[in-house]
Amino acid sequence: MATNLKDIADQYAKAIFELSSEQDNVEDTRKDLDTLKVVFENNPNFVTVVSSNDINSEARDGLLATLTTGASEAIQNLVKLLAYNNRLNLLTQIVTSFEDYYNDAHGIVNVVATTAVALDETRLDKLAAVFASKTGAKHVNLTNNVDESIIGGVILQSQSTLIDGSLQTKIAKMKAQLLG
């Protein structure tokens, strides 16, 4: 049994991912969920309004139907189930977990490259290729984070891998060796 909201969101995401995989419409489900996530992020009070006791069930159902117009039946049912269980507030977490399942299934890895200076696209592409070759990822989504405190070099970090080639770390290792 799930003990925290992240675990609960993960269970919903896993179920919707498995269902969409069985129905061979993962891409459509992903697009529908991304659209819902944008709506929820742009309208932070939506969950409060829909969950309010001041709104009758007919109006609530109408809002949810409008929200899911054009979405697959599975997504419409997911939103209704979340509303029924007072868990609409988990939708953005569910989408994030769904994206993790999607990425795992397709060999996609999100990586942050921390450098002392901003890198151009050519260097980012080379770093992505190096990371993919070292980890076996099929595709690497690389974003650049600038942190002048690392002095030089690069730190590549994904959810499960850390490659620290920063000058700051090398200096710290040398200092530790010298001081015993």
N, C-alpha and C positions, 0 to 999 in steps of 0.2 A: 504494500500500500504506500502511495506517495505521501511523503511527510512535509514537503515544502512546495511552494508555488512553482519553482523551477521544475521539480519532478512531475508535477501535475501537467504543466505546459508541455513537457517532454513526452508524456504519455499521449496527449492529444495529437501532438505533432507526429509521433511514430505511427499512430493509428491512421491519420489522414495520409501520411506518406505511403504506408503499406496499401491502403485502399486505392490511392491514385496509381500506384505501381501495378496493382492487379487489374485496374481498369485501363491501363496504358494511357493515362492522361496526366502524367506528372508535370509536364511543362505547363499545361493549362491550369492545373491546381496551383502551381508556383506563381503564375501570373495573377490569378485571382487573389491569392494570399498577399502578394506584394501590394496589390491595389488596396485591399482592406487595411493593410498596415499603414499605408500612406494616409488613408482617410482617418484612421485612429490617431496618427501622429499629428495631423493637421487640425483635428477637432478633439482636443483632450477632454472636453466636457461631454462628449457623446455617450460614454459609458454611464456617467452620472445621470444624464437625462433619461436614457433607456431603462436604467435600473431604478429610477425613482418610483416611489409608491404613488406619486401624484399623477402618473400616466397610466391610463387604463390598458388592458391587454390588447385591445383592438389597435390602439394607436402604436403600442410597442411593436406588435406584429407588422404593422404597416411600415414603421421605420426600418425594421430589420429586413423586410422584403425589398424596400427601396435600396437599402445598403447592398444587398446581394443580387440585385437585378443583373442578369447576364452571367452570373457565376454558375458553376456546375452545381448539380444537386447535392453533391457531397459537401461543398462549401456552404451552401444554404443550410443544410442540416447541421453542420458544425456550428454555425453562428446561432441557430435556434437552440441547440444543445447548450452552448456556452451561456446564452441568455437565460435559459431555463434554470441552469445550475448556478446563476449569479457569478459567472466566471468570464464575462466579456473582457474584463480588465486583463486577462491573460493572453489576449489575441496577439499582441506584438511579440510576447515571449514564445508563443506557439509558432509564429512565422519564423522567428530566429532559429528555433529548434528544427523546424522543417527544413530551413536552408542548410543547417548542419547535416541532416540526413541526405539531402540532395547532393551537397558537396562531397560527402563520403562516397556516395554511390557513383559519382562521376569523376572521382579523383581530383577534385578541385580543392586547393588549399589557399586560405587567406593568410598572407604574410605581411608583417610590418618590417620595413628596413629602416633602422634608426642610424642616421649618419650625422656628422658634424655640419655638413652643408647639404643643401638641396641637390638632388641628382636629376639629370635630364632623362628623357624617356629611353634613350639608347642604353644608358647605364642601368636603369631599372630593368629593362628587358634582359640584359646580360645577367643581372643578379637573380632574376626570376628563373632563367635557364639553369643557372648553377644550383639554385635551391631545388628545382625539379629533378635535376640529375642526381643530387645527393639523397633526396627523399623518395624518389620514384613517383612523384606527383605528376598527373597528366596535364594539369593546368595550374598555374600559380597566379593569384590576384595579389599584386604587390602594391603596397602604399608606402610612401616615404614619410618618415617622421624625423624632423630635424632637432637634434639635441647637441648643442655645442660642447656640453660637458664630457662627451666621449672622446674629444680631442681629434680623433681621426679613425679611419677604419669603418666597419659596419657591423651592426647587430641585426641578424635576421631571426624573427620570432614568429612562429605559427602557434596554433593551439597546443601542439604536441612536440614541437622542435624548437631548440634555441641554438643558434650558431653565433657565438660572440667573438668577433674579430676586431673588437674595438681597441684602440691604442690605450685607452684608460685601463682596460682589463689586463692588457699585456704589461703595463707599467706596474699595476698592483701585484701581479704574479712575480715580477722581477724583484719588487720591493720585499715581498714575503720571503723569497729565496735568499736575498741578501741579509735580511734581518733574522733569518733562522727559523 
